[in-house]
Amino acid sequence: SENEKLKSRLANQSVGDAASSAKEIAGMKILTLQVADVDMNGLRNLGDQMKEKIGDGVVVIASVMDGKVNLMATATDAAVKAGIHAGNLIKAIAPLVGGGGGGRPNMAQAGGKNPAGVADALKKAEETVAEQLA
């Protein structure tokens, strides 16, 4: 558990400045991130922290760990009211990493087997958010 704490502290530091790289789509912020070696629990914690930092919007984080991909999307209440559905967002991007998943409007996750698809999945996340807000 000491190891896990260290990893999550490292991940937190690497994303500390990431909040400033959030893009704005239709008045909502979207932050897409790739981190290394973070498990699903770590991604959820990270997502919650990022959500607090960006204000209203969506956070999508991908992590490659042991050759597998973890994807997590989380949305603020205001984003959900505006039409964002994290579960549908994850369903749209998970196939790009060779996986599947889903979840609730405010939080969803997926796993995949194709790390090479991560950049495409994160790009598609932005497109999907734009479609959901349209």
C-alpha positions, 0 to 999 in steps of 0.5 A, spaced: 500 500 500 506 504 501 507 503 493 500 505 491 500 511 495 507 513 492 504 512 485 498 516 486 502 521 489 507 521 483 500 521 478 497 527 482 504 531 481 504 530 474 497 532 473 497 538 478 498 543 472 494 539 467 488 542 469 490 548 466 490 545 459 483 543 459 479 545 453 473 549 452 467 546 448 460 549 448 462 553 455 464 546 458 471 544 460 474 538 457 480 535 460 483 529 457 489 526 460 494 520 459 498 517 466 502 511 466 501 505 471 495 508 475 490 503 476 482 504 476 482 506 483 487 511 482 484 514 476 477 515 480 481 519 485 485 523 480 478 524 476 475 527 482 481 531 484 481 534 476 474 535 476 474 540 483 480 543 479 477 545 472 470 547 475 464 545 470 466 540 465 468 533 463 475 529 465 477 523 461 483 519 463 487 514 460 492 509 463 496 504 461 498 499 466 502 492 464 500 492 457 492 494 458 489 500 458 484 503 463 479 509 461 475 513 466 471 519 465 467 523 470 463 529 469 460 534 474 453 535 475 452 541 471 456 538 465 451 532 466 445 537 466 448 540 459 447 533 456 454 529 458 453 522 459 460 519 461 457 512 460 456 513 453 462 517 452 466 511 455 462 506 450 464 511 444 471 511 446 473 504 449 473 500 442 479 505 440 483 501 445 480 494 444 475 494 450 469 496 452 465 499 458 460 504 461 457 507 467 453 512 470 452 519 467 457 522 472 462 517 472 464 511 467 470 506 466 472 501 461 478 497 460 482 495 453 488 491 450 490 496 445 495 501 448 496 504 441 489 507 441 490 511 447 491 518 443 485 516 438 481 515 444 482 521 448 481 525 441 475 522 440 473 523 447 473 531 445 469 530 439 464 526 443 463 531 448 462 536 443 456 532 440 453 530 447 453 538 448 450 540 441 
